[in-house]
Amino acid sequence: MINKFEGIVITETPYGDNSKIINVLTKEQGLIGIMCNNAKSIKNPLRTKTLKFTYGYFHINYSENKLSKLVDVDIIDNFKQIKNDIELISFVSYITDLTYQVAKQNNEPAIFDIFISTIKKINEGQNPLILTNILELKYLEYLGVGLNLNSCIKCGNKTQIVTLDPDEGGFICQNCYRNEVIINPKSIKLIRMYYLIDINSISNISINSKTANEINYFLDKYYERYTGIYLKSKDFLKRISRIC
């Protein structure tokens, strides 16, 4: 029986001389491993349909506990804007690798929605750093290390918040503050907005580079401390972009 799943290719691995195995993230079933016979052959139309970042409807012979087999793919979006820009490719490569790590640990349909919405907005020309940070913030819940953005992490006070500490994992109020690094109040407000915002509703977010880099630096430190995820694609992104 052939099943149809909306999904996006997030990894591809060569198999033999002409075949490959792809991991497709779907909303209905999470990650699905798919065998693509002869998909590396130049004359096979599946060659271009099974590349990383391919977003479409995958027609497969689905097997729950082993590799499924690919029949065909109906392309939804080629993400041409992204594929023509090395920096955008680097951003999307990083969030794709991160999504793979998150999806391996959690099968929530929301992960697919967050990921696809983020890529679509990047392809539309929205700020890739801001969108990447929004995605990173939203993924923290699925990694089991969500931030406390409602009250002081130490005493529960909801007022007089003076900073957001990556080591403590949330807000610090004036009474509990000791020697933590002070984060700009604007950055604190934006981090909470990032966490709550519906990515699909974003039409334009303009933030000065200093604030954007402060938020990115905070998230970098938080991921390093609490997630244990190290990705080479993040290092490459830092080298070719202007992010800190």
HELIX and SHEET records of a PDB file:
HELIX    1   1 LEU A   46  LYS A   49  1                                   4    
HELIX    2   2 LYS A   80  LYS A   83  1                                   4    
HELIX    3   3 ILE A   86  GLN A  105  1                                  20    
HELIX    4   4 PRO A  109  ASN A  123  1                                  15    
HELIX    5   5 PRO A  128  TYR A  142  1                                  15    
HELIX    6   6 PRO A  185  LEU A  196  1                                  12    
HELIX    7   7 ILE A  199  SER A  201  5                                   3    
HELIX    8   8 SER A  209  TYR A  226  1                                  18    
HELIX    9   9 LYS A  232  ILE A  240  1                                   9    
SHEET    1   A 6 ILE A   2  TYR A  15  0                                        
SHEET    2   A 6 SER A  19  THR A  26 -1                                        
SHEET    3   A 6 GLY A  30  CYS A  36 -1                                        
SHEET    4   A 6 SER A  68  ASP A  77  1                                        
SHEET    5   A 6 TYR A  55  ASN A  61 -1                                        
SHEET    6   A 6 ILE A   2  TYR A  15 -1                                        
SHEET    1   B 3 ASN A 148  CYS A 152  0                                        
SHEET    2   B 3 GLY A 170  CYS A 173  1                                        
SHEET    3   B 3 ILE A 161  ASP A 165 -1                                        
END                                                                             
